[in-house]
């Protein structure tokens, strides 16, 4: 019964910033990897950024240099700091946690980048 709850989405102008949060119902260090995915209308869900329990991070090329994934272990929370947002970043963003037992998803939070 793992639960992930995202927050922080909203409407932002191009070039603006948002910080997404994903709070887990247990220690995020119990996940082998946590990641942020996004899905835009008519497109496949794609991995945006991920962080392992050891702190190693990875990013899809389109967000590298603009997005940063981080965590606060004491708060059981992983963040996605999104800077220099572009209209093509518009999507529903989902938090995912992977363990040996399975993969778990949050409910998603909408990010809309528009002037």
Long-range contacts (C-beta under 8 A, 24 or more apart in sequence): 1-25, 2-26, 2-97, 2-99, 2-104, 3-104, 4-95, 4-96, 4-97, 4-104, 4-105, 4-106, 5-106, 5-107, 6-93, 6-94, 6-95, 6-106, 6-107, 6-108, 6-109, 7-109, 8-109, 9-93, 9-109, 9-110, 9-111, 10-110, 10-111, 10-112, 11-112, 11-113, 11-114, 12-85, 12-111, 12-112, 12-113, 13-85, 13-113, 13-114, 13-115, 14-85, 14-86, 14-87, 14-113, 14-114, 14-115, 15-84, 15-85, 16-85, 16-113, 17-81, 17-82, 17-83, 17-84, 17-85, 18-82, 18-85, 18-111, 19-79, 19-80, 19-81, 19-82, 20-79, 20-80, 20-82, 20-93, 20-95, 20-109, 20-111, 21-77, 21-78, 21-79, 22-77, 22-78, 22-79, 22-80, 22-95, 22-106, 23-75, 23-76, 23-77, 24-76, 24-77, 24-78, 24-97, 25-76, 26-76, 27-73, 27-76, 28-53, 28-71, 28-73, 28-76, 28-77, 28-78, 28-97, 29-53, 29-73, 30-99, 31-97, 31-98, 31-99, 32-98, 32-99, 32-100, 33-97, 33-98, 34-71, 34-78, 34-95, 34-96, 34-97, 34-98, 35-69, 35-95, 35-96, 35-98, 36-69, 36-78, 36-80, 36-93, 36-94, 36-95, 36-96, 37-93, 37-94, 37-95, 37-96, 38-89, 38-91, 38-92, 38-93, 38-94, 38-111, 39-91, 39-92, 39-94, 40-88, 40-90, 40-91, 40-92, 43-91, 45-94, 48-80, 48-93, 49-80, 51-78, 62-88, 63-89, 82-111, 85-111, 85-113, 86-113, 87-113, 87-114, 88-113, 89-113, 90-114
